[in-house]
Amino acid sequence: MEKKRILLVDDEESIQLLYRGEFEDEGFAIDSAYNGDEALEKFKKNPPDLVILDINMPGMNGIEVLRQMKELHPELPVILSSAYQEYKQDFGTWASEAYVVKSANMDELKGTVRKYLA
């Protein structure tokens, strides 16, 4: 059985390493992007099964990346992951399937990913 692929979009190396390790241990294949342009390029070339997307990144922010991804593949699940709770109130985030606040405890994010990739 082929592994489900997650595109992980975050400009922080530490988050990339943490999430990669956790989700590879769960049996997922991880592709990484460190900014919005790189994410969209990879997304267009080889759409993943799910995207975990940071909001605060240099250049194009995650809400703009989300909008463009949803225009290309409206059915593809995108989970926004941010250190900032207040973005939850931004209507631009509502197009995502879920909004998870970054935490050292990965349970909420893992549970959300499993929900969409089960």
N, CA, C and O atoms as a Tinker XYZ file with bonds, in Angstrom:
   472  protein
     1  N      0.850000   -1.189000    0.000000    73     2
     2  CA     0.000000    0.000000    0.000000    64     1     3
     3  C      0.894000    1.251000    0.000000    63     2     4     5
     4  O      1.852000    1.350000    0.768000    81     3
     5  N      0.565000    2.171000   -0.854000    73     3     6
     6  CA     1.363000    3.399000   -0.954000    64     5     7
     7  C      1.085000    4.313000    0.232000    63     6     8     9
     8  O     -0.055000    4.452000    0.674000    81     7
     9  N      2.144000    4.932000    0.736000    73     7    10
    10  CA     2.011000    5.851000    1.873000    64     9    11
    11  C      1.258000    7.099000    1.440000    63    10    12    13
    12  O      1.423000    7.579000    0.319000    81    11
    13  N      0.431000    7.618000    2.339000    73    11    14
    14  CA    -0.223000    8.911000    2.114000    64    13    15
    15  C      0.845000    9.995000    2.237000    63    14    16    17
    16  O      1.705000    9.940000    3.116000    81    15
    17  N      0.773000   10.990000    1.332000    73    15    18
    18  CA     1.784000   12.044000    1.308000    64    17    19
    19  C      1.245000   13.332000    1.919000    63    18    20    21
    20  O      0.133000   13.772000    1.625000    81    19
    21  N      2.070000   13.917000    2.774000    73    19    22
    22  CA     1.758000   15.196000    3.409000    64    21    23
    23  C      2.772000   16.223000    2.922000    63    22    24    25
    24  O      3.979000   15.983000    2.950000    81    23
    25  N      2.265000   17.370000    2.476000    73    23    26
    26  CA     3.142000   18.504000    2.167000    64    25    27
    27  C      3.168000   19.384000    3.406000    63    26    28    29
    28  O      2.143000   19.924000    3.822000    81    27
    29  N      4.346000   19.519000    3.986000    73    27    30
    30  CA     4.546000   20.301000    5.198000    64    29    31
    31  C      5.167000   21.642000    4.819000    63    30    32    33
    32  O      6.281000   21.698000    4.299000    81    31
    33  N      4.428000   22.724000    5.089000    73    31    34
    34  CA     4.878000   24.060000    4.703000    64    33    35
    35  C      5.110000   24.889000    5.958000    63    34    36    37
    36  O      4.159000   25.289000    6.630000    81    35
    37  N      6.381000   25.148000    6.273000    73    35    38
    38  CA     6.731000   25.936000    7.453000    64    37    39
    39  C      8.136000   26.474000    7.267000    63    38    40    41
    40  O      9.020000   25.752000    6.806000    81    39
    41  N      8.352000   27.729000    7.617000    73    39    42
    42  CA     9.676000   28.332000    7.432000    64    41    43
    43  C     10.625000   28.020000    8.588000    63    42    44    45
    44  O     11.804000   28.366000    8.519000    81    43
    45  N     10.141000   27.376000    9.644000    73    43    46
    46  CA    10.991000   27.066000   10.798000    64    45    47
    47  C     11.563000   25.655000   10.684000    63    46    48    49
    48  O     10.820000   24.676000   10.620000    81    47
    49  N     12.880000   25.563000   10.658000    73    47    50
    50  CA    13.570000   24.279000   10.560000    64    49    51
    51  C     13.180000   23.339000   11.702000    63    50    52    53
    52  O     12.981000   22.145000   11.479000    81    51
    53  N     13.067000   23.873000   12.935000    73    51    54
    54  CA    12.750000   23.022000   14.089000    64    53    55
    55  C     11.369000   22.381000   13.950000    63    54    56    57
    56  O     11.185000   21.217000   14.305000    81    55
    57  N     10.408000   23.133000   13.437000    73    55    58
    58  CA     9.056000   22.590000   13.219000    64    57    59
    59  C      9.107000   21.531000   12.125000    63    58    60    61
    60  O      8.497000   20.469000   12.249000    81    59
    61  N      9.837000   21.826000   11.054000    73    59    62
    62  CA     9.977000   20.855000    9.963000    64    61    63
    63  C     10.524000   19.530000   10.503000    63    62    64    65
    64  O      9.996000   18.464000   10.186000    81    63
    65  N     11.573000   19.596000   11.310000    73    63    66
    66  CA    12.193000   18.380000   11.841000    64    65    67
    67  C     11.248000   17.631000   12.782000    63    66    68    69
    68  O     11.119000   16.410000   12.693000    81    67
    69  N     10.595000   18.358000   13.675000    73    67    70
    70  CA     9.662000   17.748000   14.623000    64    69    71
    71  C      8.518000   17.055000   13.885000    63    70    72    73
    72  O      8.256000   15.874000   14.114000    81    71
    73  N      7.837000   17.786000   13.002000    73    71    74
    74  CA     6.685000   17.238000   12.294000    64    73    75
    75  C      7.097000   16.084000   11.384000    63    74    76    77
    76  O      6.409000   15.066000   11.318000    81    75
    77  N      8.209000   16.242000   10.690000    73    75    78
    78  CA     8.685000   15.172000    9.794000    64    77    79
    79  C      8.880000   13.876000   10.589000    63    78    80    81
    80  O      8.391000   12.816000   10.199000    81    79
    81  N      9.598000   13.980000   11.704000    73    79    82
    82  CA     9.855000   12.799000   12.523000    64    81    83
    83  C      8.576000   12.153000   13.020000    63    82    84    85
    84  O      8.412000   10.936000   12.935000    81    83
    85  N      7.674000   12.967000   13.536000    73    83    86
    86  CA     6.421000   12.455000   14.094000    64    85    87
    87  C      5.556000   11.784000   13.026000    63    86    88    89
    88  O      5.031000   10.692000   13.243000    81    87
    89  N      5.410000   12.439000   11.875000    73    87    90
    90  CA     4.514000   11.893000   10.852000    64    89    91
    91  C      5.134000   10.737000   10.072000    63    90    92    93
    92  O      4.411000    9.857000    9.605000    81    91
    93  N      6.452000   10.722000    9.922000    73    91    94
    94  CA     7.096000    9.558000    9.306000    64    93    95
    95  C      6.942000    8.352000   10.227000    63    94    96    97
    96  O      6.745000    7.232000    9.756000    81    95
    97  N      7.031000    8.576000   11.547000    73    95    98
    98  CA     6.799000    7.487000   12.506000    64    97    99
    99  C      5.376000    6.949000   12.406000    63    98   100   101
   100  O      5.128000    5.778000   12.698000    81    99
   101  N      4.447000    7.800000   11.996000    73    99   102
   102  CA     3.043000    7.396000   11.834000    64   101   103
   103  C      2.804000    6.713000   10.481000    63   102   104   105
   104  O      1.698000    6.247000   10.206000    81   103
   105  N      3.842000    6.656000    9.640000    73   103   106
   106  CA     3.707000    5.949000    8.366000    64   105   107
   107  C      3.393000    6.823000    7.163000    63   106   108   109
   108  O      3.028000    6.311000    6.105000    81   107
   109  N      3.529000    8.143000    7.311000    73   107   110
   110  CA     3.271000    9.057000    6.197000    64   109   111
   111  C      4.569000    9.418000    5.478000    63   110   112   113
   112  O      5.645000    9.403000    6.076000    81   111
   113  N      4.458000    9.737000    4.203000    73   111   114
   114  CA     5.585000   10.283000    3.441000    64   113   115
   115  C      5.490000   11.802000    3.535000    63   114   116   117
   116  O      4.409000   12.365000    3.360000    81   115
   117  N      6.607000   12.469000    3.810000    73   115   118
   118  CA     6.609000   13.924000    4.009000    64   117   119
   119  C      7.401000   14.615000    2.922000    63   118   120   121
   120  O      8.522000   14.222000    2.599000    81   119
   121  N      6.796000   15.656000    2.358000    73   119   122
   122  CA     7.491000   16.541000    1.433000    64   121   123
   123  C      7.494000   17.912000    2.107000    63   122   124   125
   124  O      6.479000   18.324000    2.670000    81   123
   125  N      8.614000   18.618000    2.055000    73   123   126
   126  CA     8.732000   19.892000    2.761000    64   125   127
   127  C      8.843000   21.077000    1.826000    63   126   128   129
   128  O      9.400000   20.984000    0.732000    81   127
   129  N      8.299000   22.194000    2.285000    73   127   130
   130  CA     8.482000   23.477000    1.612000    64   129   131
   131  C      8.677000   24.511000    2.715000    63   130   132   133
   132  O      8.048000   24.438000    3.771000    81   131
   133  N      9.559000   25.477000    2.452000    73   131   134
   134  CA     9.892000   26.467000    3.477000    64   133   135
   135  C      9.250000   27.829000    3.236000    63   134   136   137
   136  O      9.417000   28.741000    4.045000    81   135
   137  N      8.517000   27.978000    2.134000    73   135   138
   138  CA     7.807000   29.230000    1.869000    64   137   139
   139  C      6.650000   28.959000    0.914000    63   138   140   141
   140  O      6.512000   27.860000    0.377000    81   139
   141  N      5.827000   29.976000    0.716000    73   139   142
   142  CA     4.630000   29.817000   -0.104000    64   141   143
   143  C      4.907000   29.488000   -1.549000    63   142   144   145
   144  O      4.227000   28.640000   -2.128000    81   143
   145  N      5.885000   30.135000   -2.147000    73   143   146
   146  CA     6.196000   29.873000   -3.558000    64   145   147
   147  C      6.645000   28.435000   -3.770000    63   146   148   149
   148  O      6.193000   27.764000   -4.698000    81   147
   149  N      7.538000   27.967000   -2.900000    73   147   150
   150  CA     8.022000   26.593000   -3.001000    64   149   151
   151  C      6.862000   25.609000   -2.791000    63   150   152   153
   152  O      6.774000   24.591000   -3.477000    81   151
   153  N      5.981000   25.919000   -1.846000    73   151   154
   154  CA     4.834000   25.063000   -1.559000    64   153   155
   155  C      3.922000   24.938000   -2.773000    63   154   156   157
   156  O      3.506000   23.837000   -3.133000    81   155
   157  N      3.614000   26.065000   -3.398000    73   155   158
   158  CA     2.721000   26.033000   -4.556000    64   157   159
   159  C      3.347000   25.297000   -5.729000    63   158   160   161
   160  O      2.654000   24.594000   -6.464000    81   159
   161  N      4.637000   25.452000   -5.907000    73   159   162
   162  CA     5.344000   24.754000   -6.973000    64   161   163
   163  C      5.233000   23.234000   -6.777000    63   162   164   165
   164  O      4.903000   22.508000   -7.714000    81   163
   165  N      5.507000   22.766000   -5.571000    73   163   166
   166  CA     5.426000   21.333000   -5.271000    64   165   167
   167  C      3.977000   20.847000   -5.354000    63   166   168   169
   168  O      3.716000   19.747000   -5.841000    81   167
   169  N      3.049000   21.658000   -4.883000    73   167   170
   170  CA     1.631000   21.323000   -4.882000    64   169   171
   171  C      1.117000   21.125000   -6.308000    63   170   172   173
   172  O      0.365000   20.189000   -6.580000    81   171
   173  N      1.527000   22.008000   -7.208000    73   171   174
   174  CA     1.083000   21.921000   -8.605000    64   173   175
   175  C      1.714000   20.735000   -9.320000    63   174   176   177
   176  O      1.060000   20.064000  -10.119000    81   175
   177  N      2.986000   20.478000   -9.032000    73   175   178
   178  CA     3.732000   19.414000   -9.703000    64   177   179
   179  C      3.239000   18.032000   -9.295000    63   178   180   181
   180  O      3.100000   17.139000  -10.131000    81   179
   181  N      2.977000   17.864000   -7.999000    73   179   182
   182  CA     2.624000   16.553000   -7.474000    64   181   183
   183  C      1.734000   16.734000   -6.239000    63   182   184   185
   184  O      2.230000   16.703000   -5.113000    81   183
   185  N      0.412000   16.925000   -6.442000    73   183   186
   186  CA    -0.471000   17.213000   -5.311000    64   185   187
   187  C     -0.394000   16.129000   -4.230000    63   186   188   189
   188  O     -0.480000   14.938000   -4.532000    81   187
   189  N     -0.233000   16.548000   -2.968000    73   187   190
   190  CA    -0.172000   15.595000   -1.864000    64   189   191
   191  C     -1.581000   15.128000   -1.484000    63   190   192   193
   192  O     -2.564000   15.530000   -2.106000    81   191
   193  N     -1.666000   14.288000   -0.472000    73   191   194
   194  CA    -2.972000   13.863000    0.043000    64   193   195
   195  C     -3.506000   14.851000    1.070000    63   194   196   197
   196  O     -4.711000   14.914000    1.313000    81   195
   197  N     -2.598000   15.629000    1.675000    73   195   198
   198  CA    -2.967000   16.602000    2.702000    64   197   199
   199  C     -1.841000   17.617000    2.836000    63   198   200   201
   200  O     -0.677000   17.302000    2.587000    81   199
   201  N     -2.196000   18.846000    3.234000    73   199   202
   202  CA    -1.199000   19.903000    3.447000    64   201   203
   203  C     -1.296000   20.387000    4.885000    63   202   204   205
   204  O     -2.387000   20.645000    5.393000    81   203
   205  N     -0.132000   20.509000    5.543000    73   203   206
   206  CA    -0.050000   21.204000    6.842000    64   205   207
   207  C      0.659000   22.515000    6.546000    63   206   208   209
   208  O      1.805000   22.525000    6.096000    81   207
   209  N     -0.025000   23.614000    6.801000    73   207   210
   210  CA     0.409000   24.915000    6.306000    64   209   211
   211  C      0.542000   25.942000    7.426000    63   210   212   213
   212  O     -0.416000   26.215000    8.149000    81   211
   213  N      1.728000   26.502000    7.559000    73   211   214
   214  CA     1.965000   27.596000    8.508000    64   213   215
   215  C      1.334000   28.867000    7.933000    63   214   216   217
   216  O      1.172000   28.980000    6.718000    81   215
   217  N      0.981000   29.811000    8.786000    73   215   218
   218  CA     0.411000   31.074000    8.306000    64   217   219
   219  C      1.477000   32.153000    8.202000    63   218   220   221
   220  O      1.590000   32.814000    7.170000    81   219
   221  N      2.260000   32.338000    9.260000    73   219   222
   222  CA     3.260000   33.410000    9.295000    64   221   223
   223  C      4.558000   32.959000    8.643000    63   222   224   225
   224  O      5.371000   32.275000    9.264000    81   223
   225  N      4.747000   33.350000    7.377000    73   223   226
   226  CA     5.984000   33.010000    6.664000    64   225   227
   227  C      6.437000   34.246000    5.905000    63   226   228   229
   228  O      5.622000   35.103000    5.562000    81   227
   229  N      7.737000   34.342000    5.643000    73   227   230
   230  CA     8.205000   35.479000    4.834000    64   229   231
   231  C      7.660000   35.367000    3.413000    63   230   232   233
   232  O      7.449000   34.265000    2.907000    81   231
   233  N      7.437000   36.503000    2.780000    73   231   234
   234  CA     6.868000   36.484000    1.427000    64   233   235
   235  C      5.375000   36.243000    1.510000    63   234   236   237
   236  O      4.670000   36.917000    2.262000    81   235
   237  N      4.897000   35.289000    0.743000    73   235   238
   238  CA     3.472000   34.976000    0.693000    64   237   239
   239  C      3.044000   34.273000    1.990000    63   238   240   241
   240  O      3.656000   33.282000    2.389000    81   239
   241  N      2.000000   34.785000    2.645000    73   239   242
   242  CA     1.578000   34.143000    3.889000    64   241   243
   243  C      0.703000   32.915000    3.599000    63   242   244   245
   244  O      0.260000   32.694000    2.471000    81   243
   245  N      0.472000   32.132000    4.645000    73   243   246
   246  CA    -0.257000   30.881000    4.500000    64   245   247
   247  C     -1.686000   31.045000    4.029000    63   246   248   249
   248  O     -2.212000   30.166000    3.347000    81   247
   249  N     -2.327000   32.149000    4.376000    73   247   250
   250  CA    -3.722000   32.358000    3.955000    64   249   251
   251  C     -3.786000   32.527000    2.437000    63   250   252   253
   252  O     -4.705000   32.010000    1.802000    81   251
   253  N     -2.833000   33.236000    1.850000    73   251   254
   254  CA    -2.766000   33.391000    0.398000    64   253   255
   255  C     -2.444000   32.053000   -0.275000    63   254   256   257
   256  O     -3.021000   31.722000   -1.311000    81   255
   257  N     -1.523000   31.288000    0.315000    73   255   258
   258  CA    -1.181000   29.966000   -0.218000    64   257   259
   259  C     -2.416000   29.063000   -0.172000    63   258   260   261
   260  O     -2.706000   28.354000   -1.136000    81   259
   261  N     -3.137000   29.090000    0.947000    73   259   262
   262  CA    -4.372000   28.311000    1.097000    64   261   263
   263  C     -5.361000   28.650000   -0.016000    63   262   264   265
   264  O     -5.926000   27.753000   -0.642000    81   263
   265  N     -5.566000   29.930000   -0.257000    73   263   266
   266  CA    -6.516000   30.362000   -1.286000    64   265   267
   267  C     -6.137000   29.784000   -2.652000    63   266   268   269
   268  O     -6.989000   29.263000   -3.372000    81   267
   269  N     -4.853000   29.880000   -2.998000    73   267   270
   270  CA    -4.408000   29.376000   -4.297000    64   269   271
   271  C     -4.513000   27.859000   -4.384000    63   270   272   273
   272  O     -4.877000   27.322000   -5.430000    81   271
   273  N     -4.198000   27.165000   -3.293000    73   271   274
   274  CA    -4.316000   25.701000   -3.288000    64   273   275
   275  C     -5.767000   25.275000   -3.470000    63   274   276   277
   276  O     -6.055000   24.342000   -4.219000    81   275
   277  N     -6.675000   25.955000   -2.788000    73   275   278
   278  CA    -8.095000   25.604000   -2.869000    64   277   279
   279  C     -8.671000   25.905000   -4.257000    63   278   280   281
   280  O     -9.602000   25.230000   -4.698000    81   279
   281  N     -8.130000   26.904000   -4.939000    73   279   282
   282  CA    -8.569000   27.172000   -6.315000    64   281   283
   283  C     -8.172000   26.007000   -7.231000    63   282   284   285
   284  O     -8.918000   25.647000   -8.141000    81   283
   285  N     -7.000000   25.426000   -6.986000    73   283   286
   286  CA    -6.503000   24.320000   -7.814000    64   285   287
   287  C     -7.159000   22.993000   -7.458000    63   286   288   289
   288  O     -7.553000   22.240000   -8.349000    81   287
   289  N     -7.280000   22.701000   -6.175000    73   287   290
   290  CA    -7.828000   21.427000   -5.689000    64   289   291
   291  C     -8.715000   21.682000   -4.474000    63   290   292   293
   292  O     -8.274000   21.509000   -3.338000    81   291
   293  N     -9.971000   22.094000   -4.706000    73   291   294
   294  CA   -10.843000   22.460000   -3.583000    64   293   295
   295  C    -11.090000   21.324000   -2.589000    63   294   296   297
   296  O    -11.368000   21.570000   -1.416000    81   295
   297  N    -10.989000   20.074000   -3.067000    73   295   298
   298  CA   -11.307000   18.931000   -2.209000    64   297   299
   299  C    -10.127000   18.476000   -1.339000    63   298   300   301
   300  O    -10.310000   17.677000   -0.420000    81   299
   301  N     -8.930000   18.976000   -1.621000    73   299   302
   302  CA    -7.737000   18.513000   -0.904000    64   301   303
   303  C     -7.681000   19.130000    0.490000    63   302   304   305
   304  O     -7.755000   20.352000    0.622000    81   303
   305  N     -7.549000   18.300000    1.545000    73   303   306
   306  CA    -7.557000   18.862000    2.906000    64   305   307
   307  C     -6.292000   19.658000    3.236000    63   306   308   309
   308  O     -5.167000   19.216000    3.001000    81   307
   309  N     -6.524000   20.851000    3.790000    73   307   310
   310  CA    -5.430000   21.718000    4.231000    64   309   311
   311  C     -5.662000   22.028000    5.710000    63   310   312   313
   312  O     -6.725000   22.510000    6.101000    81   311
   313  N     -4.644000   21.742000    6.517000    73   311   314
   314  CA    -4.701000   22.052000    7.946000    64   313   315
   315  C     -3.773000   23.237000    8.194000    63   314   316   317
   316  O     -2.571000   23.158000    7.939000    81   315
   317  N     -4.332000   24.323000    8.685000    73   315   318
   318  CA    -3.508000   25.474000    9.045000    64   317   319
   319  C     -2.916000   25.226000   10.420000    63   318   320   321
   320  O     -3.605000   24.780000   11.337000    81   319
   321  N     -1.644000   25.518000   10.551000    73   319   322
   322  CA    -0.935000   25.327000   11.813000    64   321   323
   323  C     -0.194000   26.618000   12.116000    63   322   324   325
   324  O      0.696000   27.026000   11.371000    81   323
   325  N     -0.566000   27.252000   13.207000    73   323   326
   326  CA     0.042000   28.534000   13.538000    64   325   327
   327  C      0.312000   28.624000   15.031000    63   326   328   329
   328  O     -0.387000   28.013000   15.839000    81   327
   329  N      1.319000   29.382000   15.383000    73   327   330
   330  CA     1.598000   29.640000   16.796000    64   329   331
   331  C      0.610000   30.671000   17.354000    63   330   332   333
   332  O      0.553000   30.888000   18.565000    81   331
   333  N     -0.165000   31.303000   16.470000    73   331   334
   334  CA    -1.023000   32.416000   16.877000    64   333   335
   335  C     -2.493000   32.052000   16.814000    63   334   336   337
   336  O     -3.030000   31.769000   15.743000    81   335
   337  N     -3.130000   32.063000   17.955000    73   335   338
   338  CA    -4.550000   31.754000   18.087000    64   337   339
   339  C     -5.427000   32.762000   17.315000    63   338   340   341
   340  O     -6.470000   32.397000   16.772000    81   339
   341  N     -4.988000   34.034000   17.274000    73   339   342
   342  CA    -5.861000   35.085000   16.731000    64   341   343
   343  C     -6.179000   34.924000   15.244000    63   342   344   345
   344  O     -7.172000   35.477000   14.771000    81   343
   345  N     -5.364000   34.183000   14.501000    73   343   346
   346  CA    -5.669000   33.990000   13.077000    64   345   347
   347  C     -6.955000   33.196000   12.872000    63   346   348   349
   348  O     -7.552000   33.240000   11.796000    81   347
   349  N     -7.381000   32.471000   13.906000    73   347   350
   350  CA    -8.616000   31.695000   13.815000    64   349   351
   351  C     -9.804000   32.593000   13.461000    63   350   352   353
   352  O    -10.765000   32.140000   12.839000    81   351
   353  N     -9.735000   33.856000   13.856000    73   351   354
   354  CA   -10.833000   34.790000   13.606000    64   353   355
   355  C    -10.811000   35.354000   12.182000    63   354   356   357
   356  O    -11.788000   35.963000   11.748000    81   355
   357  N     -9.720000   35.160000   11.460000    73   355   358
   358  CA    -9.581000   35.697000   10.104000    64   357   359
   359  C    -10.400000   34.840000    9.148000    63   358   360   361
   360  O    -10.153000   33.640000    9.026000    81   359
   361  N    -11.372000   35.442000    8.469000    73   359   362
   362  CA   -12.236000   34.636000    7.594000    64   361   363
   363  C    -11.461000   33.946000    6.478000    63   362   364   365
   364  O    -11.957000   32.981000    5.896000    81   363
   365  N    -10.259000   34.416000    6.169000    73   363   366
   366  CA    -9.428000   33.770000    5.161000    64   365   367
   367  C     -9.012000   32.362000    5.555000    63   366   368   369
   368  O     -8.682000   31.543000    4.698000    81   367
   369  N     -9.028000   32.081000    6.865000    73   367   370
   370  CA    -8.642000   30.746000    7.337000    64   369   371
   371  C     -9.796000   29.749000    7.234000    63   370   372   373
   372  O     -9.575000   28.545000    7.364000    81   371
   373  N    -10.999000   30.215000    7.007000    73   371   374
   374  CA   -12.172000   29.344000    7.033000    64   373   375
   375  C    -12.193000   28.339000    5.886000    63   374   376   377
   376  O    -12.909000   27.342000    5.962000    81   375
   377  N    -11.432000   28.577000    4.840000    73   375   378
   378  CA   -11.388000   27.639000    3.709000    64   377   379
   379  C    -10.611000   26.371000    4.072000    63   378   380   381
   380  O    -10.694000   25.363000    3.369000    81   379
   381  N     -9.859000   26.428000    5.169000    73   379   382
   382  CA    -9.096000   25.244000    5.579000    64   381   383
   383  C    -10.031000   24.255000    6.270000    63   382   384   385
   384  O    -11.101000   24.622000    6.757000    81   383
   385  N     -9.602000   22.994000    6.301000    73   383   386
   386  CA   -10.392000   21.964000    6.978000    64   385   387
   387  C    -10.258000   22.066000    8.491000    63   386   388   389
   388  O    -11.177000   21.706000    9.226000    81   387
   389  N     -9.110000   22.559000    8.955000    73   387   390
   390  CA    -8.877000   22.643000   10.395000    64   389   391
   391  C     -7.837000   23.714000   10.681000    63   390   392   393
   392  O     -7.056000   24.097000    9.809000    81   391
   393  N     -7.843000   24.184000   11.911000    73   391   394
   394  CA    -6.880000   25.179000   12.378000    64   393   395
   395  C     -6.327000   24.653000   13.688000    63   394   396   397
   396  O     -7.064000   24.520000   14.665000    81   395
   397  N     -5.043000   24.353000   13.718000    73   395   398
   398  CA    -4.414000   23.789000   14.909000    64   397   399
   399  C     -3.312000   24.738000   15.372000    63   398   400   401
   400  O     -2.432000   25.110000   14.594000    81   399
   401  N     -3.369000   25.124000   16.648000    73   399   402
   402  CA    -2.338000   25.984000   17.209000    64   401   403
   403  C     -1.116000   25.116000   17.508000    63   402   404   405
   404  O     -1.232000   24.059000   18.128000    81   403
   405  N      0.060000   25.575000   17.059000    73   403   406
   406  CA     1.299000   24.820000   17.259000    64   405   407
   407  C      1.536000   24.572000   18.735000    63   406   408   409
   408  O      1.306000   25.434000   19.583000    81   407
   409  N      2.004000   23.364000   19.013000    73   407   410
   410  CA     2.257000   22.975000   20.393000    64   409   411
   411  C      3.283000   21.859000   20.390000    63   410   412   413
   412  O      3.422000   21.133000   19.406000    81   411
   413  N      4.000000   21.726000   21.495000    73   411   414
   414  CA     4.932000   20.606000   21.635000    64   413   415
   415  C      4.156000   19.299000   21.721000    63   414   416   417
   416  O      4.684000   18.236000   21.392000    81   415
   417  N      2.898000   19.378000   22.164000    73   415   418
   418  CA     2.030000   18.211000   22.207000    64   417   419
   419  C      1.402000   18.040000   20.820000    63   418   420   421
   420  O      0.613000   18.874000   20.375000    81   419
   421  N      1.760000   16.963000   20.159000    73   419   422
   422  CA     1.342000   16.746000   18.762000    64   421   423
   423  C     -0.006000   16.036000   18.635000    63   422   424   425
   424  O     -0.457000   15.778000   17.519000    81   423
   425  N     -0.657000   15.716000   19.754000    73   423   426
   426  CA    -1.870000   14.894000   19.704000    64   425   427
   427  C     -2.981000   15.501000   18.852000    63   426   428   429
   428  O     -3.599000   14.802000   18.049000    81   427
   429  N     -3.238000   16.800000   19.023000    73   427   430
   430  CA    -4.322000   17.429000   18.271000    64   429   431
   431  C     -4.018000   17.397000   16.770000    63   430   432   433
   432  O     -4.886000   17.052000   15.968000    81   431
   433  N     -2.799000   17.753000   16.396000    73   431   434
   434  CA    -2.436000   17.770000   14.983000    64   433   435
   435  C     -2.472000   16.357000   14.394000    63   434   436   437
   436  O     -3.003000   16.154000   13.302000    81   435
   437  N     -1.915000   15.394000   15.106000    73   435   438
   438  CA    -1.924000   14.002000   14.622000    64   437   439
   439  C     -3.354000   13.488000   14.456000    63   438   440   441
   440  O     -3.682000   12.848000   13.457000    81   439
   441  N     -4.196000   13.777000   15.445000    73   439   442
   442  CA    -5.594000   13.344000   15.372000    64   441   443
   443  C     -6.308000   13.966000   14.188000    63   442   444   445
   444  O     -7.102000   13.307000   13.518000    81   443
   445  N     -6.028000   15.236000   13.929000    73   443   446
   446  CA    -6.648000   15.937000   12.808000    64   445   447
   447  C     -6.180000   15.340000   11.478000    63   446   448   449
   448  O     -6.985000   15.137000   10.570000    81   447
   449  N     -4.895000   15.063000   11.365000    73   447   450
   450  CA    -4.354000   14.450000   10.133000    64   449   451
   451  C     -4.997000   13.084000    9.918000    63   450   452   453
   452  O     -5.433000   12.771000    8.810000    81   451
   453  N     -5.059000   12.267000   10.976000    73   451   454
   454  CA    -5.665000   10.932000   10.839000    64   453   455
   455  C     -7.119000   11.026000   10.411000    63   454   456   457
   456  O     -7.596000   10.200000    9.632000    81   455
   457  N     -7.823000   12.026000   10.916000    73   455   458
   458  CA    -9.236000   12.213000   10.562000    64   457   459
   459  C     -9.405000   12.392000    9.050000    63   458   460   461
   460  O    -10.348000   11.861000    8.464000    81   459
   461  N     -8.500000   13.131000    8.428000    73   459   462
   462  CA    -8.639000   13.409000    6.998000    64   461   463
   463  C     -7.952000   12.391000    6.099000    63   462   464   465
   464  O     -8.243000   12.325000    4.904000    81   463
   465  N     -7.049000   11.602000    6.654000    73   463   466
   466  CA    -6.331000   10.618000    5.833000    64   465   467
   467  C     -6.665000    9.169000    6.214000    63   466   468   469
   468  O     -5.980000    8.240000    5.787000    81   467
   469  N     -7.696000    8.984000    7.002000    73   467   470
   470  CA    -8.073000    7.621000    7.442000    64   469   471
   471  C     -8.623000    6.800000    6.288000    63   470   472
   472  O     -8.988000    5.639000    6.474000    81   471
